[in-house]
Amino acid sequence: MPGEAYLCLAILLAGVTPAFAGERYDLGRPASAAEVAGWDIDVAPDGKGLPPGSGSVAQGRAVFAEICGACHGLQGEKGDGKPIDPLAGGQDSLGGAKPLRTVGSYWPYATTLFDYIRRAMPFSAPGSLSADQTYAAVAYILYLNQIVPENATLDAASLPLVRMPNRNGFVPAPE
């Protein structure tokens, strides 16, 4: 094996093109515009990319109990950081000896929460929640963190307006 590796390196350094270098294997095909659009679901901090739909805290409580609570606890309290972090609590803990990084104490944008839940949750079926279920889960998690009131309903217009407690806790990376 080592001799073959040296031979390949010698061929590359000598500028000799192996006989198979230009071959095509004709595997796969270019993705269609519709297929690319299906994966182009990122949401920016300003809300660009949020889909139509809406969800209330009350609807989120039901979604959370049915889909999220087994892993996160019904109040978002479950998690030891290995691998699940708690979702609620931790306000004003970031400057302390044992910071608790939750949605309410750490995350800078509510739209990021929507984006993450939409892509990665539930763990057993990522990306399976509808836009309405995702807005509802976000509303409930923000309510658990005392960021929105119990009567809140979130959608593409209102979610980017939510001010997260740690919004100014991040600094831009140097260029």
N, C-alpha and C positions, 0 to 999 in steps of 0.2 A: 504493500500500500504506500509506504513513504516514497518509494521509487516512482510510482505513478504520479504522485503529487508534484514531485520535482520535475517530471517530464512535462506535465501540464504547465507548470510555471515557466519552464524553459521555452516551450512553444509560444506562450503568451508574450514573453519578453523578446523573443526573436521576431515577433510580428507575424507569425505564421497563423493563418486562419484555419481552424479545424474544419474538416469536411462537413460537419453537421451544423456549423454556425448559422447558416442562412436558412435552415429548414424551418418550416412552419408545421405545427402539429394540428392546426385546425380544431382546437378545443374551444368550446364556448362560442360566444358571439358578443358583439357590442350590445350594451344595455340600451333599451329604448328610452325615449324621453319620459314616458309614463313610469317606467321602472325606476329611473333616477329620481323622479319627483316623489315616488313613494318612500324613498330613503332620505330625501332632502327635507327633514323635519326639524332642523335646529331652530331654537328660539333665542333671540338676542335679549340682552338686558332691557332694551327699550320696548320689547314686546313684538318686534318684527318676527314673523313666522308663527305667531299664535294662531291656532285654527278657530273657526267659528264654534260656538257652543257656550255653555255656562254651567255653573254648579254652585250650589249653596252649601253653607255649613251643615245644615240638616241633612241634605243629600250626602254630603261627605261623611257624616257620622255613620250612615248606613253602608256606604261603600267601604269605609275603613273597617267596620265591624265584620263585614262579609269577606273582604279580600286582604286587608292589611294587618288586622289585629293579631292574627296568629303569630306573626313575626315581631311586630312592633308594639304589641299591647294595645288595648282599646283607647288609652290616653297618650299613646306615643312614648310611653315611659320605658318600654322594654329595650334592652340592649346593653351590652357591657363593652362595646367597642370591638368585639371579637366574634363575628365580623359585623354585627348589627349595632349601630350607634342609636342612642335614644333620639327621638325626633323633637321632643318638647322639654322645656326646662332650660337651666343653664344661664338664664339672663344674668348679666353682669359677672360672669365667672371667668371670662377670658383673661383678665389681668391677674387672676389668682394662681395659687400653686397647683390647683387641679382644675384646669379649664374644662368645661363641658361644652363640646362643639355640637350644638343642635341647630335645627333650622332657625330657631328664634334667637340664638346667641351668636351664630357664626355666619350664616349664609347672607351674602350681600344683596341678592335680588330674588324676589318672589318668582320671577319668570324662569330663573334657573331651576327652581324647585319643580315647576311645571315641566320643563324640558327633561329633567332627570327622571321624574316619575313616568312620563310618557315613553321614554326610551327603555328604562331599566326595570320597571315594576309591572306587575308583581314578579318576584324572583323566579317563580315557577313558570311564568308565561310573559316574559318581557314584551312590552309593546301591545298588549292585548286590551288595555283599557281604552274606552271611547274618549273622545275629547270632553264630553260632559262628565264622565266619571273622573277624569284627571282634574278638571277644574274643581269638582266637588271635593276630591281628596286634598287638593291644595288648600281650598278654603277651610277645611276642617283642621288641617295641620297648622295653618296660620292662626286659626281660632285657639287651638290648644296652646299656642305660644303667645296668646294675648295680643296679637298683631291686628286681627280684624274682629269685629263684633259678631255675636252669635247670629245676627240676622243678615250677615253678609252674603252676597252672591257675586261670584267673580266670573269675568269673561275677558275677551281680548282687549277691551277698552279699559277695564278697571284693574286688571292684574298688574300691568306695568306701573300703575300709580301707587301701589302698596309700598310704603317705606319700611324697609327692614331695619331692625335696630343696629346692625353692624354694617350698614351700607357704606359708611365712611371709614371702616376699619381696614380696608385694603388699599394698597398703594400701587400705582402702575409700575410695571417692570421697566428697568432702565433699557433704553434702546441701544 
